[in-house]
Structures are given as C-alpha cells and as structure tokens.
Amino acid sequence: MTTRPYAPGRLVRLRESFWFLPALLGVVAVVLAEALVALDRALPAGATDDVAFLGALSASGGRSILSIIGSSMLTVAGTSFSITISVLATTSSTYGPRLVRNFMADRANQLVLAVFTSTFLYAIVVMRTVHTEVDDASAFVPVIAVHVAVLIGVLDVGVLVFFIHHIATSVQITSLQGRVMDDLRVVAAVAYPDDVPEGTTKEARPALSTTAAARTPTAPAPSGSVVRTPVDGYVQSLTFEALRRAAVDADTVVDVVAMPGRYVIAGDVVATTSTPVPSAAVASIRRAVVVGRARTPQHDVEFALQQLVEIAVRGLASGTNDPYTGVSALDMSAGVLVPLWRRGEPTTALVDDAGHPVVLLSWPTVEQLVDSVLHAVRTYAAEQPAVLDAALRLLDRLDDVAPERREGALDEHRAALTEARARV
C-alpha cells in the first residue's frame, strides 16, 4: 500500500481544509463557462446545427436546462454536506473526535462537494448570457456551453452514486484503521528513515540527509539565540528544508526543543542556536516550526499511533463492547512496529552538504512507541481475552525480530499480559 507523500505543514493544512478544493474548482468552472460562451459568440450563426448533439436551442429552453441543473446540483450539494456532517458526528462519538480530521482530509469528500458547487456556478454563469430578442437587440443562446452543462449534469449523477458508495465504505472500522495506518506509515518514514515499513514510498521521506548519531537534548548555549513561539498551540510539524537552510545560511546548529506533539504557549522556546544569529534567521526558524490548535499525525508519530490505540480502546468501552476492533488495531500496528523494532532508530540530526549536523531533533524512541501501545492494552483490556491474545501475538512478533540491544525489553509487559490472560 502506498502512502501520501511528505508535504510542508502549511500545505498539508491547506490540503485538509474543506473549502480549498471547492474554491479551486469553482474558479475553474467560472473560467470554463466564460471561455465556452466566448467560443459560442465567435462562431457564426448555425455553425453547430449539423453537429451531433449540438442542435439549436431556444432561449427559454436553454434557461430552463441551466436552471434545472443549477438548482438540482445546489440541492444535492447541500444533501451531501448534511450526510458528511452526520458521518462526522457519528465518527466523533463512536471512534473519537480526533478521527474527524480523517474525513475532513478525505480528498473524495472534498471533490464531491467541489463538483456539485462548481456545477452550480457554471450553470448560473452561462445562464446570465442567454438573451432573447426582447432582452436584447438580438437573441443569443450559448449552445456549446449549455450542452456542456448537460454533460456535466450527467457526470454529476455518477459522482453522486460514487459518493454514496464512498461514504458507506469510509465509516467501516477497517477503512478508518487503514487511513490511520497510512498516516502512521508516513510519519514513521520521516522519523525513522533507516527502516521504513515495507510499502512506504520514498517520496514520504523528507529529501534531506540524516544521521543517527547519539542525541541528547542540550541546554541553549549562553552565546546562542533563542527562538520563541508567538502563539499558543501544539507543534504540528517541522519544515525540515527550511530549518536546514536557515542553519546553513547562518552557520549555526539549530536545536529543535519543541518537537511535534508538544504543547507550547506564547513565549515558549521552540528552538535554540549554538551561535548568535540575525533576526531574519530567527524568523525563518520560527516559521519552520508550525504551531496549530490541534495535534496532527503529519510529524507527530506518538499521535499517529495514539489514534490507532484510541480506536481499540473505544471498542472496549462498556457501551460498545467490541473487542475485535482492538484485535484488528493491534494486528495492524504490527505492520509498522515490527520493522521498527527490528532495527529502527530515530533520526537525530539533519546534516549539511559536508555531513556536519546542523539541525538536532529528538523523536521518541521505538521503545517508547511500543510501551505506549502495550500500556494501553494492560490498562483497558485486562478483562478481554481476545485482545490480550492479540497483544501476546504482537509481543511474539517483536521478540522474533528483536536485535541484541532490545532483547528482554518487553519481559515486563509479557509477564503482566500473561498474568492478566490467566485470570480471565
């Protein structure tokens, strides 16, 4: 399974917004409508009479067609949006509010809304150009533009059928878990590029040189500069190339203090430099640390894994009582955790062209990721034998591939899970 490619933080936020694609296609629809109307005006009268499916139209007929298409598409767009909101509410209450962004970022949902609204815009732009002899000195009906509107309307019916199928598929738990796993694979490729889970595209990794040398966060140098955030929120992502370029241009080493997932308030330190740097470099580093109101899985590997765990935990709630959701979540997590456990180490620095570290990073270790999953199982699934068995299977997979430095690291979890399994 391929994953979405890496993109800078602000670009991802734009891509995940529900208005961007409809706005873009709306502009395209208006431009297309004006272009086809101009083409109709440029053609001599009767030029399209002999063309199949482009027979002459009266002004009232053209207006009626455009009016029906425009009003119908606006109604369908409203209905589709209502269905989407209903799905968002159901997902939020059943699987957790943090999964709502998966639907907001779903390109298919954005495209469906964009197609219907842009069809409406196309229809009203073309309709305003239809004139009768009473309205103007001469009648004008943009035959090509009207027939294109009919073609678009036919295609919109297919889009509606696709939307119904897509929305019914997307609310299935396996689809939700699959999208969460895609996010987890992408961020794993960023944080642990030396051992990316099989199937992850190379484009998912930031195109930067990295090193895996030992990394210990250091206090800011007394003579260095301090970069503070001007806003409150979670660090959502890092623009790696911008950080690297700022460090190289200022001939300094940037230590990223606030990694993705950390909550900062205005004035908190997000990065430090080893030497004093000009204000322009400080501003560049500040812009490269993207802060927002909510955590996102783009570069926040703990949050990406937490979403999968949250689906499992909510399935174990007394009101849901669905342990098999937890089982599938643990089974799917093995696809990322096992390759990382085998030899994965977090990237600790970005280097310049000469191989010297210029940006220091502190991703969570693989041990911390595995601990977070197993602690959740031990806490919430103590009375669910199916989930405990799945956790033990995951432990077996991890032990089978454990390198020497990780041998015995999971013995405490195995003993606790085995004891819990014996009690149920």
C-alpha positions in Angstrom: 0.0 0.0 0.0 1.5 3.4 -1.0 1.1 6.4 1.2 0.6 10.1 0.7 3.9 11.9 0.0 5.5 14.2 2.5 4.5 17.9 2.3 5.3 21.0 4.3 3.0 21.7 7.3 1.1 24.7 5.9 0.5 22.9 2.6 -1.0 19.9 4.5 -3.3 22.2 6.5 -4.5 23.7 3.2 -5.0 20.3 1.7 -7.0 19.2 4.6 -9.3 22.2 4.6 -12.8 21.6 3.4 -13.0 24.8 1.3 -9.8 24.7 -0.8 -10.8 22.2 -3.5 -14.4 23.6 -3.9 -12.9 27.1 -4.2 -10.4 25.9 -6.8 -12.9 24.0 -8.9 -15.3 26.9 -8.6 -12.8 29.2 -10.2 -12.2 26.6 -12.9 -16.0 26.4 -13.5 -16.3 30.1 -13.9 -13.4 30.3 -16.3 -14.7 27.4 -18.4 -18.1 28.9 -18.6 -16.7 32.2 -19.8 -14.4 30.5 -22.3 -17.2 28.4 -23.8 -19.6 31.4 -24.0 -16.8 33.3 -25.8 -16.4 30.4 -28.2 -20.2 30.4 -28.9 -20.1 34.1 -29.6 -17.2 33.7 -32.0 -18.9 31.0 -34.1 -21.2 32.1 -36.9 -24.9 31.6 -36.5 -25.9 28.0 -37.2 -22.4 26.7 -37.2 -23.3 23.9 -34.8 -26.6 22.9 -36.3 -25.0 19.9 -38.2 -23.0 18.7 -35.2 -24.5 15.7 -33.4 -25.9 16.5 -30.0 -25.5 20.2 -30.6 -28.9 21.1 -32.0 -30.2 24.6 -31.9 -31.8 25.7 -28.6 -34.3 28.5 -27.8 -33.5 31.0 -25.2 -36.3 29.7 -22.9 -35.2 26.1 -23.4 -31.5 27.0 -22.6 -32.6 28.9 -19.5 -34.8 26.0 -18.3 -32.0 23.5 -18.7 -29.4 25.6 -16.9 -31.9 26.5 -14.1 -32.8 22.8 -13.5 -29.1 21.8 -13.5 -28.0 24.6 -11.2 -30.8 24.3 -8.7 -30.5 20.5 -8.6 -26.8 20.5 -8.0 -27.1 23.0 -5.2 -29.7 20.9 -3.6 -27.6 17.7 -4.0 -24.5 19.6 -2.6 -26.5 20.6 0.5 -27.7 17.0 1.0 -24.2 15.6 0.5 -22.8 18.1 3.0 -25.5 17.1 5.5 -24.6 13.4 5.1 -21.0 14.3 5.6 -21.7 16.2 8.8 -23.8 13.3 10.1 -20.9 10.9 9.4 -18.5 13.2 11.2 -20.8 13.3 14.3 -21.2 9.5 14.3 -17.4 9.0 13.9 -16.6 11.5 16.6 -18.9 9.9 19.2 -18.1 6.3 18.3 -14.4 6.3 17.4 -13.1 9.6 18.9 -13.2 13.2 17.9 -9.5 13.2 16.8 -10.5 11.0 13.8 -12.7 13.7 12.4 -9.7 15.2 10.6 -9.5 12.0 8.5 -12.9 12.8 7.0 -12.0 16.5 6.6 -8.8 15.5 4.8 -10.6 12.8 2.6 -10.0 14.1 -0.9 -13.0 12.2 -2.2 -15.4 14.0 0.1 -13.8 17.4 -0.8 -14.0 16.5 -4.5 -17.7 15.6 -4.4 -18.6 18.9 -2.7 -16.4 20.7 -5.2 -18.0 19.1 -8.2 -21.6 19.9 -7.2 -20.9 23.5 -6.2 -18.8 24.2 -9.3 -21.6 22.8 -11.5 -23.9 25.3 -9.9 -21.5 28.1 -10.5 -21.0 27.0 -14.1 -24.8 26.9 -14.7 -25.5 30.4 -13.4 -22.6 32.0 -15.2 -23.8 30.5 -18.5 -27.4 31.3 -17.8 -26.8 35.0 -17.4 -25.6 35.2 -21.0 -28.8 33.8 -22.5 -30.8 36.6 -24.2 -34.0 36.8 -26.2 -34.8 39.4 -28.7 -36.9 41.1 -26.1 -34.0 41.2 -23.7 -31.5 42.5 -26.2 -31.3 43.6 -29.8 -30.6 40.0 -30.9 -31.2 36.6 -29.3 -28.1 34.7 -28.1 -28.1 31.1 -26.8 -24.6 29.6 -26.0 -25.4 26.2 -27.5 -22.0 24.6 -26.8 -21.9 25.9 -23.2 -25.5 24.7 -22.5 -24.8 21.2 -23.9 -21.6 21.0 -21.8 -23.7 21.8 -18.8 -25.9 18.8 -19.7 -22.8 16.6 -20.0 -21.6 17.8 -16.6 -25.0 17.1 -15.1 -24.9 13.6 -16.4 -21.4 13.1 -14.9 -22.6 14.6 -11.6 -25.1 11.7 -11.3 -22.2 9.3 -11.4 -20.4 11.4 -8.8 -23.5 11.2 -6.5 -23.5 7.4 -6.8 -19.8 7.3 -6.1 -20.3 9.5 -3.0 -23.0 7.2 -1.6 -20.7 4.2 -2.0 -17.6 6.1 -0.7 -19.3 7.4 2.5 -20.8 3.9 3.2 -17.3 2.4 2.9 -15.4 5.1 4.8 -17.4 4.6 8.0 -16.4 1.0 8.2 -13.9 0.4 11.0 -11.4 -1.3 8.7 -11.4 1.8 6.4 -10.8 4.1 9.4 -8.0 1.9 10.7 -6.5 1.8 7.2 -6.3 5.6 6.9 -4.8 5.8 10.4 -2.2 3.3 9.4 -1.4 5.3 6.3 -0.7 8.3 8.5 1.4 6.2 10.8 3.5 4.8 7.9 4.2 8.3 6.6 5.4 9.7 9.9 7.4 6.6 10.5 9.2 7.3 7.2 10.0 10.8 8.4 11.1 10.0 12.0 12.8 6.6 11.3 14.0 6.7 7.7 16.6 4.0 8.1 13.9 1.3 8.5 10.7 2.3 6.8 7.8 -0.2 6.9 7.6 -2.1 3.6 5.3 -0.5 1.1 6.0 3.1 2.1 7.1 5.2 -0.9 10.4 7.0 -0.9 8.6 10.3 -1.5 7.1 10.0 2.0 10.5 10.9 3.4 11.9 14.4 3.6 14.5 14.8 0.9 17.3 15.5 3.4 20.5 13.9 4.6 20.2 12.4 8.1 22.4 10.9 10.8 21.6 8.5 13.6 24.3 9.5 16.0 23.6 9.6 19.7 21.3 12.5 20.5 21.0 14.1 23.9 19.0 17.4 24.1 21.3 20.2 25.3 20.7 23.4 27.1 21.0 26.5 24.9 24.5 27.8 24.6 25.0 31.0 26.6 26.0 32.9 23.5 23.4 31.4 21.2 20.0 32.7 20.1 16.6 31.6 21.4 13.6 31.1 19.1 10.3 31.6 20.9 6.8 31.0 19.5 4.4 33.9 19.3 1.2 31.8 19.7 -0.3 29.0 21.8 -0.9 25.6 20.5 0.6 22.2 19.5 3.7 21.9 17.4 2.1 20.2 14.4 5.0 19.8 12.0 8.5 20.9 11.0 9.6 22.3 7.7 12.8 20.4 7.5 14.4 22.0 4.5 13.6 25.5 5.9 15.3 24.6 9.2 18.3 23.1 7.4 18.7 26.1 5.1 18.4 28.6 7.9 21.1 26.7 9.9 23.4 26.5 6.9 22.9 30.2 5.9 23.5 31.4 9.5 26.5 29.0 10.0 25.0 27.6 13.2 23.5 24.5 14.7 19.7 24.6 15.4 18.4 22.5 18.3 14.7 21.9 18.0 13.5 21.9 21.6 9.7 21.6 20.9 9.2 18.6 18.7 5.8 17.8 17.0 3.2 16.9 19.6 4.4 19.3 22.3 2.0 22.0 23.6 3.6 25.4 23.7 2.3 28.8 24.9 3.3 32.2 23.6 6.9 32.9 24.6 7.9 29.3 25.0 11.3 28.3 23.5 10.8 26.1 20.4 14.5 26.1 19.2 17.9 27.4 20.1 21.1 28.0 18.1 24.7 27.3 19.0 25.8 30.8 18.0 24.1 34.2 17.8 22.1 34.5 14.5 20.5 37.6 12.9 16.8 38.3 13.4 16.0 37.1 9.9 17.4 33.7 10.7 15.4 33.6 13.9 12.2 34.4 12.0 12.9 31.7 9.4 13.4 29.1 12.2 10.2 30.2 13.9 8.2 29.9 10.7 9.6 26.4 10.1 8.1 25.2 13.4 4.4 25.0 12.6 2.1 25.5 15.5 -1.7 24.9 15.4 -4.7 24.3 17.7 -4.8 20.6 17.4 -2.3 17.7 17.1 -1.9 16.2 13.7 -0.2 12.9 12.7 1.9 14.5 10.0 5.1 14.6 12.0 3.7 13.6 15.4 4.5 9.9 15.5 3.1 9.4 19.0 -0.2 10.9 18.0 -0.4 8.9 14.8 0.0 5.7 16.9 -2.3 7.1 19.6 -5.2 7.3 17.1 -4.9 3.6 16.3 -4.8 2.8 20.1 -7.8 5.1 20.7 -9.9 3.2 18.2 -9.1 0.0 20.0 -9.8 1.5 23.5 -13.1 2.9 22.4 -14.1 -0.5 21.1 -13.5 -1.9 24.6 -15.9 0.6 26.3 -18.8 -1.0 28.1 -21.3 0.8 25.8 -19.6 -0.6 22.7 -18.2 -4.0 23.9 -16.3 -4.7 20.6 -13.0 -6.4 21.5 -12.4 -7.4 17.9 -11.8 -3.7 17.0 -9.0 -3.8 19.5 -7.7 -7.1 18.0 -7.5 -5.7 14.5 -5.9 -2.5 15.7 -3.1 -4.5 17.4 -2.7 -6.8 14.4 -2.4 -3.8 12.0 0.1 -1.9 14.3 2.5 -4.8 13.8 2.9 -3.7 10.2 4.8 -0.6 11.5 6.1 -1.6 14.9 7.8 -4.9 13.9 10.0 -3.4 11.2 10.9 -0.5 13.6 11.6 -2.9 16.4 14.0 -4.9 14.2 16.5 -2.1 13.7 14.7 1.2 13.6 16.3 4.2 15.2 15.0 7.8 15.2 16.7 10.5 13.1 18.7 12.7 15.4 20.1 15.3 13.1 19.9 16.9 9.7 23.3 17.4 8.1 24.7 19.9 5.6 26.3 19.0 2.3 29.6 18.2 4.1 27.9 15.8 6.5 28.0 18.0 9.6 24.9 18.1 11.8 23.1 21.4 11.5 19.7 20.6 13.0 19.2 18.5 16.1 16.0 16.5 16.5 14.6 14.4 19.4 12.0 11.9 18.1 10.5 9.4 20.6 12.4 6.1 20.7 10.9 2.9 19.3 10.8 1.5 22.8 8.5 4.4 23.9 6.1 3.7 21.0 5.8 0.1 21.8 5.4 0.8 25.5 2.5 3.2 24.8 0.6 0.5 22.9 1.2 -2.2 25.5 0.4 0.0 28.5 -2.9 0.9 26.9 -3.7 -2.8 26.4 -2.7 -3.6 30.0 -4.9 -0.8 31.3 -8.1 -1.2 29.3 -8.1 -4.8 28.0 -7.4 -6.6 31.3 -10.7 -8.5 31.0 -10.8 -9.1 27.3 -9.1 -12.4 26.4 -9.2 -11.8 22.6 -7.4 -8.5 22.9 -4.9 -10.0 25.4 -4.2 -12.8 22.9 -3.6 -10.3 20.2 -1.2 -8.3 22.4 0.7 -11.5 23.2 0.9 -12.3 19.4 2.4 -8.8 18.9 4.9 -9.5 21.6 5.9 -12.8 19.9 6.4 -10.9 16.6 8.6 -8.3 18.3 10.6 -10.9 20.2 11.2 -12.8 16.9 12.9 -9.8 15.3 14.4 -8.1 18.4 18.1 -7.1 18.0 20.5 -7.8 20.8 20.1 -4.4 22.3 16.4 -4.9 22.7 16.4 -8.5 24.0 14.3 -8.7 27.2 13.0 -5.1 26.8 9.4 -6.5 26.8 9.7 -9.1 29.5 7.7 -6.9 32.0 4.9 -6.5 29.5 4.8 -10.2 28.7 4.6 -11.2 32.4 1.8 -8.7 33.1 -0.2 -9.7 30.0 0.3 -13.4 30.6 -0.9 -13.0 34.2 -4.0 -11.0 33.1 -4.8 -13.6 30.5 -4.6 -16.4 33.1 -7.2 -14.5 35.2 -9.9 -14.4 32.5 
